[in-house]
Amino acid sequence: MKRFIIISCAPLLFFLFSFSHERGVVKEAPPERVVYPEVVKLHPPAVHFAIALPLFALLLEGLYHLRGRKPDEVEFLTLLLSSGAVVGAAVTGYIAHESMENLPIAEQALELLHTHETLGIALALLFSGILILRLLYAFKPLPMLHHLYVLLLLVGVGAILFQGNLGGKLVYDFGLGVSK
């Protein structure tokens, strides 16, 4: 049964990622060639870690649960790296947003950009809270604390996948951050 659950998770993830971008969306071309500041290039590498590490932390939590293991140093280090990656992505995203906000982009893209920024800041706060809960659990191992931070981690990973979808729409549908 455990192997079935683990094997069935991979196709589910591929299925979820396959709907990340809409097809056939009409793009509004900017009136002129837009040159983005170099600082905008920091955000994409940070984002990839901010998606992969929390997802890995959640899968590790699931594996620990299936094996009946209690959280340990490896799980804590993974959660620490995940939280750092999400905060790093939020910081680089904020810097990129500030440098792109005054560029000539479509109104719909600007609204989506503001939503993307707000959600990024909320995710940074959420993952900071998850890390604090995990630290509290290390000093006082109450099952309620463990269940709470695992639940928040699950919500956080879902929100990160949605956030990645918004970022994908900004890049692929509106061409933000891409020099043409």
C-alpha positions as CSV (number, residue, x, y, z in Angstrom):
1,M,0.0,0.0,0.0
2,K,2.8,2.4,0.9
3,R,4.5,1.8,-2.5
4,F,1.2,2.4,-4.3
5,I,0.9,5.8,-2.6
6,I,4.5,6.8,-3.4
7,I,4.2,5.6,-7.0
8,S,0.9,7.3,-7.6
9,C,2.3,10.7,-6.3
10,A,4.6,11.2,-9.3
11,P,1.9,11.1,-12.0
12,L,-0.3,13.3,-9.9
13,L,2.5,16.0,-9.7
14,F,3.0,15.8,-13.5
15,F,-0.7,16.2,-14.0
16,L,-0.8,19.2,-11.7
17,F,2.1,20.9,-13.5
18,S,0.6,20.2,-17.0
19,F,-2.1,22.8,-16.4
20,S,0.3,25.6,-15.3
21,H,-0.1,27.7,-18.5
22,E,-3.1,28.4,-20.7
23,R,-2.8,27.9,-24.4
24,G,-4.0,30.3,-27.0
25,V,-3.9,33.4,-24.9
26,V,-3.6,36.6,-26.9
27,K,-0.4,38.4,-26.0
28,E,-0.3,42.2,-26.0
29,A,3.0,43.2,-27.6
30,P,4.8,46.1,-25.9
31,P,5.0,49.2,-28.2
32,E,8.8,49.1,-28.1
33,R,11.6,46.8,-27.1
34,V,11.7,46.6,-23.3
35,V,15.1,46.3,-21.7
36,Y,14.9,45.0,-18.2
37,P,17.4,45.8,-15.5
38,E,20.0,43.2,-14.6
39,V,18.5,42.7,-11.2
40,V,15.4,41.1,-12.7
41,K,17.6,38.1,-13.6
42,L,18.0,37.1,-10.0
43,H,14.4,36.1,-9.5
44,P,14.1,33.0,-11.8
45,P,16.9,31.0,-10.2
46,A,15.6,31.8,-6.7
47,V,12.1,30.8,-7.7
48,H,13.1,27.3,-8.9
49,F,14.5,26.6,-5.4
50,A,11.5,28.1,-3.8
51,I,9.2,25.6,-5.6
52,A,11.4,22.5,-5.4
53,L,12.5,22.7,-1.8
54,P,9.1,23.1,-0.1
55,L,7.7,20.4,-2.3
56,F,10.6,18.1,-1.3
57,A,10.1,19.0,2.4
58,L,6.4,18.0,2.1
59,L,7.3,14.7,0.4
60,L,9.9,14.1,3.1
61,E,7.2,14.7,5.8
62,G,5.0,12.2,4.0
63,L,7.7,9.6,3.9
64,Y,8.5,10.1,7.6
65,H,4.8,9.7,8.3
66,L,4.6,6.5,6.2
67,R,7.6,5.0,7.9
68,G,6.5,6.1,11.4
69,R,9.6,8.3,11.9
70,K,9.7,11.4,14.0
71,P,11.0,14.6,12.6
72,D,14.8,14.8,12.8
73,E,17.7,17.0,11.7
74,V,17.4,16.2,8.0
75,E,13.8,17.2,8.0
76,F,14.6,20.4,10.0
77,L,17.4,21.3,7.5
78,T,15.1,20.7,4.6
79,L,12.5,23.0,6.2
80,L,15.1,25.6,7.0
81,L,16.4,25.6,3.3
82,S,12.8,25.7,2.1
83,S,11.9,28.7,4.2
84,G,15.1,30.4,3.2
85,A,14.4,29.8,-0.5
86,V,10.8,31.1,-0.3
87,V,12.0,34.3,1.5
88,G,14.8,34.7,-1.0
89,A,12.4,34.3,-3.9
90,A,10.1,36.9,-2.3
91,V,12.9,39.4,-1.8
92,T,14.2,39.0,-5.4
93,G,10.6,39.2,-6.6
94,Y,10.1,42.4,-4.8
95,I,13.3,43.9,-6.3
96,A,12.2,42.7,-9.7
97,H,8.7,44.1,-9.2
98,E,10.0,47.5,-8.2
99,S,12.2,47.7,-11.3
100,M,9.4,46.5,-13.7
101,E,6.4,48.4,-12.3
102,N,7.0,51.5,-14.3
103,L,7.7,49.8,-17.6
104,P,5.1,49.9,-20.4
105,I,3.2,46.7,-19.8
106,A,-0.5,45.8,-20.2
107,E,-3.0,46.7,-17.5
108,Q,-4.0,43.1,-17.0
109,A,-0.4,42.1,-16.6
110,L,0.2,44.8,-14.1
111,E,-2.8,43.6,-12.0
112,L,-1.4,40.0,-12.2
113,L,2.0,41.3,-11.2
114,H,0.6,43.0,-8.1
115,T,-1.3,39.8,-7.1
116,H,1.9,37.8,-7.7
117,E,3.9,40.2,-5.5
118,T,1.3,40.2,-2.7
119,L,1.1,36.4,-2.6
120,G,4.9,36.2,-2.6
121,I,5.1,38.3,0.5
122,A,2.4,36.3,2.2
123,L,4.2,33.1,1.3
124,A,7.4,34.4,2.8
125,L,5.5,35.2,6.0
126,L,3.8,31.8,6.0
127,F,7.0,29.9,5.6
128,S,8.7,32.0,8.3
129,G,5.8,31.0,10.6
130,I,6.2,27.3,9.6
131,L,9.9,27.5,10.5
132,I,9.0,29.1,13.9
133,L,6.5,26.3,14.6
134,R,9.1,23.7,13.7
135,L,11.6,25.3,16.1
136,L,9.0,25.3,18.8
137,Y,8.4,21.6,18.1
138,A,12.1,21.0,18.5
139,F,12.1,22.4,22.0
140,K,8.7,21.1,23.0
141,P,7.6,18.1,20.9
142,L,3.9,18.4,21.1
143,P,2.0,16.4,18.5
144,M,-0.3,19.4,18.0
145,L,2.6,21.6,16.9
146,H,3.8,18.9,14.4
147,H,0.3,18.5,12.9
148,L,-0.1,22.3,12.6
149,Y,3.2,22.9,10.8
150,V,2.6,19.9,8.5
151,L,-0.9,21.3,7.7
152,L,0.6,24.8,7.1
153,L,3.3,23.2,4.9
154,L,0.7,21.5,2.8
155,V,-1.2,24.8,2.4
156,G,2.1,26.6,1.6
157,V,3.1,24.1,-1.1
158,G,-0.4,24.4,-2.7
159,A,0.0,28.2,-2.6
160,I,3.5,28.0,-4.1
161,L,2.2,26.0,-7.0
162,F,-0.5,28.6,-7.6
163,Q,2.1,31.3,-7.3
164,G,4.2,29.5,-9.9
165,N,1.2,29.4,-12.2
166,L,0.8,33.2,-11.8
167,G,4.5,33.7,-12.5
168,G,4.3,31.5,-15.6
169,K,1.4,33.5,-16.9
170,L,3.4,36.7,-16.4
171,V,6.3,35.3,-18.3
172,Y,4.7,33.2,-21.0
173,D,1.4,35.0,-21.6
174,F,2.6,38.6,-21.2
175,G,6.4,38.3,-21.8
176,L,7.3,40.1,-18.6
177,G,11.0,39.8,-17.7
178,V,11.8,38.5,-21.2
179,S,13.8,40.7,-23.6
180,K,12.6,40.2,-27.2
